[in-house]
């Protein structure tokens, strides 16, 4: 029937005011009934006969009300609402079952929504920049060495001048160090982290200052008055959100710097480009001959012009790089330029895509396990509702009508669980966002937003439909006579329903097997990662950033300052060894091209020279970290400016420069410097990460390196670090009252930061697997316990005929183990395929690792046996007489 717009609006209005319309119609119907009765009475009928004929003429009160409702309102919607209200009443009657189901769904949905929020923040949601889809990252090759990825100033300038595909190109220098700047003057001295950026960096990203402005072209020149732009967090913390800070001069490294702007709260540089660190303020990076001579120092970001795709921009950048390489002299072409363009999104979080997809797959398996568990629960409940459904069928309810009612109950149950899950997701995302020291970008931006809310609602509805469909189809039997006949207390469960319940348990075991195998493989991989040879020792070692400041203007004065720092700390009880370095392991990395002196005469091409990580250290650093000496000697205090230049190299660099030869006494060149004489070969240190191999390394003595800014003081103690740290800080404060207080970093923290992303995934998947194991054990227990309760008379007969308690227990346990074995037979192949799919996340462990698979098989079989033992033991203690009397 087609409704006109007027009729539709009338029906909607009637639906919205249904209670008033019901009262009005009941009053009108009662009036009509009284008039009809009076007419019948005037015709001489008795009151009873007059009322009966009046009701017949009206067609019955209930039927008339139903016809009126259908004609005036929205019957389909009203029917759904009635089903909804009935579902609520039904669940209220079964409060224990509803509570358990809501908890299970809530945990599953909470986990799903939290993982989706992480997935959304890292991979789906646009980066917090204007037109972020047009931003590209421009790397210089594919090396993990930061010096190889970055470019010289002249390369940036040439790309800006020649590119037709990029509307703008800007950069920042990633070689800043945490706590490199000293803030003194008003208030307590403080160490700050300043990020050098080029003039167009903030306009390129579309970041508008919260207050003030960003840098001008004049401020981005060499040797001009220093200006800074503050991050929102630092401005709020240090200056208490003072709006008068613009134009104020602050003292950085002993020199004045004028605050010209404050960035918005939404701009979190560190969370996007350097997770796990902080960025307090930004300083201009001048594009000048002076900065060009520093070599590769800039990380480039470009913005595509409208209508230009990444492939076209890459082709153009490649041609520009080749043209620049061919046109420059060897002197001006200090470092090559091989631009490789990717989207900024891919650079920021692309490396985590695979791991997040694995987590999303694990969540999918977990939700299937939740659905299987709740389906089994509802099937057990359905047996108690057979009589109800049979009566409703006998009264005319169609099977579709019953299925709809039962599915609505399931969806209502699931939505109630989703409400709990949403609360858990809010807490989970907040907890994840507050994690410090993470190497995962954008983690602080994780939240339950509109997308996560829509995902939660969709998950709740789909979950309710999935776990409610099988019980609904089973319960809505079309044979009311058979159902009523079989609804007595002593009736046994139908074979089809028992088979379905057993199948669901098998699926739960299989799904738990997949989750446990994945978690086991990742856990073993994490153990292998943590067991790798670091090349240095972490026990009782910590580091603190120190620098002499501008008051020590010459290289000699800086060295004297550091000697005083070392002497102050070395004199403390509990200090075993101290040293200095400009770059800690698993942190900063920069390198130079190196070659032996004789290579130049053999026509050694520059592009083939090994790129070695450069470390400036004192004579105590390698001893403090216990980096092994393979041959030769370590640095000594006599290796200073008045002695010959010496250098230490690691085994890998020695083998690359002089394969099969003794490197001691040979000379090495590094990016055009004067020759250095090799006096020792040391073991390799993992600087890029625990999962990567060793890289060539070259150590320069700090007394011969020429100059430095900030360095890390590394201390090995015999006392606990928590006790030693305040004593060191007090000693340094006594030596230099103006030294800012800064936090110690333990070497263990550096290792933990390096493996944070892997640990995060392992913990998440292990939690999923544990939850799945609990659900599978509950499913097995429920099926076996229900089977025992339905077979009480059979068990009583067996016991009466002489069956022992041990025989009954073994029989029931065999039934349990049979279900587990079938589940494992299905789960192991799927787990093997899943392990192959996550092969890229494994380290030192094969995807078909027999130890992991064996452990999972033993664990699941043992849990299944334990879950079946409880009802088996209960069955063996039955009283045969009471069991036989049950009807």
MIKOL-668120 format. One record per residue (C-alpha): residue number from 1; x, y, z. Coordinates in steps of 0.5 Angstrom, whole numbers, plus 500, padded with zeros to 3 digits. Layout:
N
  nr   X   Y   Z
 NUM   X   Y   Z
...
% end
This chain:
887
  nr   X   Y   Z
   1 500 500 500
   2 503 507 498
   3 502 512 503
   4 501 520 501
   5 506 525 505
   6 500 527 509
   7 498 520 511
   8 505 519 513
   9 506 525 517
  10 499 523 520
  11 502 516 522
  12 508 519 525
  13 504 524 529
  14 500 519 531
  15 506 514 533
  16 509 520 537
  17 503 521 541
  18 501 514 541
  19 499 514 549
  20 494 520 548
  21 491 517 542
  22 490 510 545
  23 486 514 551
  24 482 517 546
  25 480 511 542
  26 479 507 548
  27 474 512 550
  28 471 513 543
  29 470 505 543
  30 467 505 550
  31 462 510 547
  32 460 506 541
  33 460 500 545
  34 455 503 550
  35 451 506 544
  36 450 499 541
  37 448 495 548
  38 443 501 549
  39 440 499 542
  40 440 492 543
  41 437 493 550
  42 431 497 547
  43 430 491 542
  44 428 487 548
  45 435 483 549
  46 438 481 555
  47 444 485 558
  48 448 479 557
  49 446 478 550
  50 446 485 548
  51 453 486 550
  52 455 480 546
  53 452 482 540
  54 455 489 541
  55 462 486 541
  56 460 482 535
  57 458 488 531
  58 464 491 533
  59 469 485 531
  60 472 485 538
  61 475 490 542
  62 482 487 542
  63 482 486 534
  64 479 493 533
  65 484 496 537
  66 489 492 533
  67 486 494 526
  68 486 502 529
  69 493 501 531
  70 495 499 524
  71 491 504 520
  72 493 510 524
  73 501 509 526
  74 507 505 524
  75 506 498 525
  76 513 495 524
  77 516 500 528
  78 511 499 534
  79 512 492 533
  80 520 493 534
  81 519 497 540
  82 514 491 543
  83 520 486 541
  84 525 491 544
  85 521 492 551
  86 520 484 551
  87 527 483 550
  88 529 487 556
  89 524 484 560
  90 526 477 558
  91 533 479 560
  92 531 482 567
  93 528 475 568
  94 535 472 566
  95 539 477 570
  96 545 472 571
  97 546 470 564
  98 545 477 562
  99 550 480 566
 100 555 474 564
 101 554 476 557
 102 554 483 558
 103 561 482 561
 104 564 478 555
 105 561 482 550
 106 564 489 554
 107 571 486 554
 108 571 484 547
 109 568 490 544
 110 572 494 549
 111 578 491 546
 112 576 492 539
 113 574 499 540
 114 581 501 543
 115 585 497 537
 116 581 501 532
 117 582 507 535
 118 590 506 535
 119 589 503 528
 120 585 510 526
 121 590 515 529
 122 596 511 526
 123 593 509 519
 124 586 512 517
 125 585 519 520
 126 589 525 516
 127 595 527 519
 128 594 534 523
 129 596 538 518
 130 593 542 512
 131 591 538 506
 132 596 533 509
 133 595 528 503
 134 599 533 499
 135 605 532 504
 136 611 528 502
 137 617 526 505
 138 624 526 501
 139 629 522 504
 140 636 521 501
 141 636 514 499
 142 634 508 504
 143 640 507 509
 144 638 507 516
 145 644 512 517
 146 641 519 519
 147 647 522 515
 148 645 518 509
 149 638 520 509
 150 638 527 510
 151 641 532 505
 152 646 538 505
 153 643 545 505
 154 645 546 497
 155 641 540 495
 156 635 543 499
 157 636 550 495
 158 636 547 488
 159 630 543 489
 160 626 549 492
 161 629 552 485
 162 628 547 480
 163 622 543 482
 164 615 544 478
 165 611 538 482
 166 612 541 489
 167 609 548 491
 168 614 548 497
 169 620 545 500
 170 622 546 507
 171 626 542 512
 172 628 541 520
 173 635 538 522
 174 634 532 526
 175 640 532 529
 176 638 536 535
 177 639 533 542
 178 634 532 548
 179 636 537 553
 180 641 541 548
 181 639 548 550
 182 640 551 557
 183 635 556 559
 184 637 560 565
 185 635 567 568
 186 629 568 571
 187 626 561 575
 188 630 555 576
 189 635 553 570
 190 632 548 565
 191 634 544 560
 192 630 544 553
 193 630 541 547
 194 630 546 541
 195 628 543 534
 196 632 547 528
 197 627 549 522
 198 628 552 516
 199 624 559 514
 200 618 555 511
 201 617 549 515
 202 611 552 519
 203 607 555 513
 204 608 548 509
 205 605 544 514
 206 599 549 515
 207 601 550 522
 208 598 557 524
 209 601 560 531
 210 597 560 537
 211 600 567 539
 212 605 571 535
 213 608 569 529
 214 613 564 526
 215 620 566 523
 216 621 571 518
 217 627 571 512
 218 631 576 516
 219 631 571 522
 220 633 565 518
 221 640 568 516
 222 647 566 519
 223 649 570 525
 224 643 574 526
 225 639 576 533
 226 636 569 535
 227 629 568 536
 228 625 562 538
 229 618 560 537
 230 615 556 543
 231 611 549 543
 232 604 550 547
 233 606 545 552
 234 612 549 554
 235 609 556 554
 236 603 553 559
 237 608 550 563
 238 614 555 564
 239 610 561 563
 240 603 559 566
 241 600 561 559
 242 602 568 560
 243 600 572 553
 244 605 577 554
 245 611 572 553
 246 611 575 545
 247 617 579 545
 248 620 577 551
 249 627 575 551
 250 629 569 554
 251 637 566 556
 252 639 560 552
 253 646 558 552
 254 648 564 556
 255 645 568 550
 256 639 572 549
 257 633 570 544
 258 627 573 543
 259 620 569 543
 260 616 571 537
 261 611 566 537
 262 607 560 541
 263 605 554 537
 264 598 551 537
 265 596 546 542
 266 594 541 536
 267 601 541 533
 268 605 536 537
 269 612 536 533
 270 615 530 537
 271 609 525 537
 272 609 526 529
 273 616 526 527
 274 620 524 533
 275 616 519 538
 276 619 518 545
 277 622 525 545
 278 620 532 546
 279 620 539 543
 280 620 545 547
 281 621 550 542
 282 624 551 535
 283 630 555 533
 284 631 558 525
 285 636 554 521
 286 639 558 516
 287 641 556 509
 288 648 559 508
 289 655 557 506
 290 656 556 514
 291 651 550 515
 292 652 547 508
 293 659 546 510
 294 656 541 515
 295 654 536 510
 296 648 532 511
 297 644 536 516
 298 636 537 513
 299 630 532 513
 300 626 535 507
 301 618 535 507
 302 615 537 501
 303 608 539 499
 304 605 537 492
 305 602 542 487
 306 594 540 486
 307 593 535 481
 308 601 532 481
 309 601 525 484
 310 607 522 488
 311 609 518 482
 312 610 524 477
 313 614 528 483
 314 618 522 484
 315 620 522 477
 316 622 529 477
 317 626 529 483
 318 630 523 480
 319 632 527 474
 320 634 533 479
 321 638 529 483
 322 642 526 477
 323 643 533 474
 324 645 536 480
 325 650 530 481
 326 653 531 474
 327 653 538 474
 328 657 539 481
 329 665 539 482
 330 667 534 487
 331 668 539 492
 332 661 542 492
 333 658 535 491
 334 660 533 498
 335 654 528 499
 336 650 525 494
 337 643 527 493
 338 638 521 491
 339 631 523 493
 340 626 518 494
 341 619 521 495
 342 614 517 500
 343 607 520 503
 344 608 523 510
 345 603 519 512
 346 607 513 510
 347 614 516 513
 348 610 517 520
 349 607 511 521
 350 607 506 515
 351 612 502 518
 352 607 500 523
 353 602 498 518
 354 603 491 518
 355 603 490 526
 356 597 494 526
 357 594 489 521
 358 596 483 525
 359 593 486 531
 360 586 487 527
 361 586 480 525
 362 587 478 532
 363 581 482 534
 364 577 479 529
 365 579 472 532
 366 577 474 539
 367 570 477 537
 368 569 470 533
 369 571 467 539
 370 566 471 543
 371 560 470 538
 372 562 462 539
 373 562 463 546
 374 555 467 547
 375 552 462 542
 376 553 456 546
 377 550 460 552
 378 544 462 549
 379 543 455 546
 380 543 452 553
 381 538 458 555
 382 534 456 549
 383 532 449 552
 384 529 452 557
 385 525 457 552
 386 522 451 548
 387 515 451 551
 388 515 458 550
 389 516 458 543
 390 512 452 542
 391 506 456 545
 392 507 462 541
 393 508 458 535
 394 501 454 536
 395 498 461 537
 396 500 463 530
 397 507 466 531
 398 511 465 524
 399 518 462 525
 400 520 469 522
 401 517 473 527
 402 520 468 533
 403 527 469 529
 404 526 476 529
 405 524 477 537
 406 530 472 539
 407 535 476 534
 408 533 483 537
 409 534 480 544
 410 541 478 542
 411 542 485 539
 412 540 488 545
 413 544 484 550
 414 550 486 545
 415 549 493 545
 416 548 493 553
 417 555 490 553
 418 558 495 548
 419 556 500 552
 420 560 497 557
 421 566 496 552
 422 565 503 550
 423 567 505 557
 424 573 501 557
 425 575 503 550
 426 575 510 553
 427 579 508 559
 428 584 504 555
 429 585 509 549
 430 587 514 555
 431 591 509 558
 432 595 508 552
 433 595 516 550
 434 599 517 557
 435 604 512 555
 436 611 515 556
 437 617 514 552
 438 614 510 546
 439 617 509 539
 440 610 509 536
 441 608 516 533
 442 601 519 534
 443 600 515 540
 444 598 521 544
 445 592 523 539
 446 589 516 540
 447 582 517 543
 448 575 515 542
 449 572 519 536
 450 566 519 532
 451 569 514 527
 452 571 509 533
 453 563 510 536
 454 561 508 529
 455 565 502 529
 456 563 500 536
 457 556 501 534
 458 557 497 528
 459 561 491 532
 460 555 491 537
 461 550 490 532
 462 554 485 528
 463 556 481 534
 464 549 480 536
 465 547 478 530
 466 552 473 529
 467 552 470 536
 468 544 470 536
 469 543 467 529
 470 544 460 531
 471 540 459 537
 472 534 463 534
 473 534 458 528
 474 534 452 533
 475 529 455 538
 476 524 457 533
 477 522 450 531
 478 516 449 527
 479 513 443 530
 480 510 446 537
 481 507 439 538
 482 514 435 538
 483 517 441 542
 484 511 441 548
 485 512 434 548
 486 519 434 549
 487 519 440 554
 488 519 436 560
 489 524 435 565
 490 527 429 563
 491 527 430 556
 492 534 429 553
 493 537 435 548
 494 536 434 541
 495 542 431 537
 496 542 437 532
 497 542 442 538
 498 548 438 541
 499 552 437 535
 500 551 445 534
 501 553 446 541
 502 559 441 540
 503 561 445 534
 504 561 451 537
 505 566 449 542
 506 571 446 537
 507 571 453 534
 508 572 456 540
 509 578 451 541
 510 581 453 534
 511 580 460 535
 512 584 460 541
 513 589 456 538
 514 590 461 533
 515 591 467 538
 516 595 463 543
 517 600 461 537
 518 601 468 535
 519 602 470 542
 520 607 465 543
 521 611 466 537
 522 611 474 538
 523 613 472 545
 524 619 468 543
 525 621 473 538
 526 621 478 544
 527 625 474 548
 528 630 473 542
 529 630 480 541
 530 632 482 548
 531 637 476 548
 532 641 479 542
 533 648 481 544
 534 648 489 545
 535 655 490 545
 536 655 494 551
 537 652 492 558
 538 646 496 561
 539 646 494 568
 540 647 500 573
 541 649 504 568
 542 645 511 567
 543 646 517 562
 544 645 525 564
 545 646 531 558
 546 651 536 560
 547 654 542 556
 548 659 547 558
 549 655 553 556
 550 657 559 552
 551 661 562 558
 552 666 557 556
 553 668 560 549
 554 674 556 547
 555 675 548 546
 556 680 548 551
 557 676 551 556
 558 670 546 554
 559 675 540 556
 560 677 543 562
 561 669 544 564
 562 668 537 562
 563 674 534 566
 564 671 538 572
 565 665 534 571
 566 668 528 571
 567 672 529 577
 568 666 531 581
 569 662 525 579
 570 668 520 580
 571 670 522 587
 572 663 520 589
 573 662 513 593
 574 659 508 589
 575 661 510 582
 576 665 505 579
 577 666 508 572
 578 665 515 568
 579 665 517 561
 580 663 522 556
 581 660 521 549
 582 656 525 544
 583 651 520 542
 584 648 514 546
 585 647 507 543
 586 640 506 540
 587 639 514 540
 588 642 519 535
 589 646 516 529
 590 650 520 524
 591 656 518 520
 592 661 520 515
 593 664 516 509
 594 671 513 511
 595 676 510 507
 596 683 508 508
 597 689 512 505
 598 691 507 500
 599 684 506 497
 600 685 513 494
 601 691 511 490
 602 687 505 487
 603 681 509 484
 604 676 508 490
 605 670 511 488
 606 666 515 493
 607 660 512 493
 608 662 505 495
 609 666 508 501
 610 663 505 507
 611 659 510 511
 612 661 509 519
 613 657 512 525
 614 662 517 528
 615 662 517 536
 616 666 522 539
 617 668 519 546
 618 673 520 552
 619 678 515 555
 620 672 512 560
 621 666 511 555
 622 668 505 552
 623 670 502 559
 624 664 505 562
 625 659 501 557
 626 664 495 557
 627 665 495 550
 628 670 489 548
 629 677 491 546
 630 679 486 540
 631 686 488 539
 632 690 494 540
 633 689 499 546
 634 683 503 548
 635 684 511 548
 636 688 514 554
 637 688 521 557
 638 695 522 553
 639 691 522 546
 640 690 530 546
 641 691 536 541
 642 699 535 542
 643 699 528 540
 644 698 524 534
 645 691 523 532
 646 688 516 533
 647 682 513 532
 648 678 506 534
 649 674 502 529
 650 670 496 530
 651 671 490 527
 652 666 491 521
 653 669 497 519
 654 676 494 520
 655 674 488 515
 656 671 493 510
 657 677 497 510
 658 682 492 510
 659 679 485 510
 660 684 479 512
 661 689 484 515
 662 691 487 521
 663 688 494 522
 664 693 497 527
 665 697 502 525
 666 694 504 519
 667 691 510 517
 668 683 512 515
 669 680 518 512
 670 673 520 514
 671 670 525 509
 672 676 529 508
 673 679 530 514
 674 686 529 516
 675 688 522 517
 676 687 518 523
 677 691 512 526
 678 688 506 528
 679 690 504 535
 680 685 499 537
 681 679 495 534
 682 673 494 539
 683 667 490 538
 684 660 492 535
 685 655 496 538
 686 647 496 536
 687 646 503 535
 688 640 503 530
 689 636 498 534
 690 636 491 537
 691 633 487 531
 692 638 490 526
 693 645 488 525
 694 652 492 527
 695 654 498 523
 696 661 500 521
 697 663 505 527
 698 669 510 528
 699 670 513 535
 700 674 519 535
 701 677 522 542
 702 674 528 545
 703 680 531 546
 704 682 531 539
 705 675 532 535
 706 676 539 535
 707 669 542 538
 708 663 539 541
 709 656 542 544
 710 653 538 549
 711 655 531 551
 712 652 525 555
 713 655 523 562
 714 655 516 562
 715 656 513 569
 716 656 506 572
 717 655 505 579
 718 656 500 584
 719 650 503 588
 720 643 502 586
 721 641 508 581
 722 636 511 585
 723 640 512 590
 724 646 514 586
 725 642 519 581
 726 641 525 587
 727 648 524 589
 728 651 525 582
 729 646 531 581
 730 648 534 588
 731 655 534 586
 732 654 537 579
 733 650 542 582
 734 656 544 587
 735 661 544 581
 736 656 548 577
 737 651 552 580
 738 648 554 574
 739 647 547 571
 740 640 546 569
 741 637 540 573
 742 635 534 568
 743 633 527 568
 744 637 521 568
 745 636 516 563
 746 638 509 564
 747 641 504 559
 748 635 499 560
 749 630 505 559
 750 634 506 552
 751 633 498 550
 752 626 499 553
 753 624 504 548
 754 628 501 542
 755 623 495 543
 756 617 499 545
 757 613 497 539
 758 614 490 539
 759 613 489 547
 760 606 493 546
 761 604 488 540
 762 606 482 544
 763 602 485 551
 764 596 486 547
 765 596 479 543
 766 598 476 549
 767 592 479 553
 768 587 477 547
 769 590 470 547
 770 589 469 555
 771 582 472 554
 772 581 467 548
 773 583 461 553
 774 578 463 558
 775 573 463 553
 776 574 457 550
 777 575 453 557
 778 568 456 559
 779 565 454 553
 780 568 447 554
 781 566 447 561
 782 559 449 559
 783 558 444 554
 784 560 438 558
 785 556 441 565
 786 550 441 561
 787 551 435 557
 788 552 431 564
 789 545 435 567
 790 541 432 561
 791 544 425 562
 792 543 424 569
 793 538 419 568
 794 543 415 564
 795 549 416 569
 796 544 414 574
 797 543 407 570
 798 550 406 569
 799 552 407 576
 800 546 402 578
 801 549 397 573
 802 556 397 576
 803 559 403 573
 804 565 406 577
 805 566 413 579
 806 573 412 575
 807 570 410 569
 808 564 415 569
 809 570 420 570
 810 574 417 564
 811 568 417 559
 812 566 424 560
 813 574 426 560
 814 574 423 554
 815 569 427 551
 816 572 433 553
 817 579 431 550
 818 575 429 544
 819 572 436 543
 820 579 439 544
 821 583 435 539
 822 578 436 534
 823 579 443 535
 824 586 443 535
 825 586 439 528
 826 582 445 525
 827 586 450 529
 828 593 448 528
 829 593 449 520
 830 590 456 521
 831 595 458 526
 832 600 456 521
 833 597 460 516
 834 597 466 521
 835 604 465 523
 836 606 465 516
 837 602 471 515
 838 606 475 521
 839 613 472 519
 840 615 479 518
 841 614 481 525
 842 618 474 528
 843 625 475 530
 844 630 469 531
 845 623 464 531
 846 621 460 525
 847 613 461 523
 848 613 453 524
 849 616 453 531
 850 615 446 534
 851 616 449 541
 852 611 454 540
 853 606 449 537
 854 607 444 542
 855 606 448 548
 856 600 451 545
 857 597 444 544
 858 599 441 551
 859 596 448 554
 860 589 447 550
 861 589 440 552
 862 590 441 559
 863 585 447 560
 864 580 442 556
 865 581 437 561
 866 581 441 567
 867 575 444 564
 868 572 437 563
 869 574 435 570
 870 569 439 574
 871 563 436 571
 872 566 429 571
 873 567 429 578
 874 560 432 580
 875 557 426 575
 876 561 421 579
 877 558 423 585
 878 551 423 583
 879 546 419 588
 880 543 413 583
 881 537 413 586
 882 536 421 586
 883 538 421 579
 884 533 415 577
 885 527 419 580
 886 528 425 576
 887 523 426 571
% end
